[in-house]
Amino acid sequence: MRFVTVAGPPSSGKTSVILRAIERLRERELQTGVIKFDCLSSSDADTYQRAGVISKVGLAGSLCPDHFFITNVDQAVQWGKRQALDLLISESAGLCNRCSPHVKKVLAVCVIDNLSGIGTPEKIGPMLRLADVVVVTKGDIVSQAEREVFAARIREVNRLATVIAVNGITGQGAFALSRLLADAAEVDSLQGDYLRFSLPSALCSYCIGQTRIDETFQAGNLRRIRFDD
């Protein structure tokens, strides 16, 4: 089974892009499923079900979505194999823009939209900087000049990635993306493999339920701003 990780900021159009790519993959008779990693809630399971796509949703709840992802991703791969999938797509939202949901030797896709602002690529961490493919959405809403500037900003951050513009409504550009997904590496298990970048690090009193704002109750992995004036 082939496996692909797809990540990107919320509302960038990941689900629409994935559905359009799956439509093209079906033309090649490839059975494709999706495992969605989200935080508190998700309606994407219904969206995929209406499209006839095998899918499963995992919610991190109060846990860091990245940590939730990495402790469940190999089990997701094994689930995909039991479903007899040809391709499993992992979809996760980069809620803090520092997220690192990509695995070495696994095709990594980042979805980002033109409406997020030309400075956004510089603000996004490993999920964009270490992606193999960057999908740019909502290009039909901005001018040609804005699209070119945005694409240039992406290449400043990640010079090696393949950049593809995809329209999640019309499906334009989805064929090119589907070809890359269909050529992703086969995966039997992720046991012993590595993330492309370390996860966001934090283990403090607030991580385990503390709510009081007081240095007395602050412990663990902390970082403070220096106020010298």
Order of alpha helices (4+ residues) and beta strands (2+ residues): beta-alpha-beta-alpha-beta-alpha-alpha-beta-beta-alpha-alpha-beta-alpha-beta-alpha
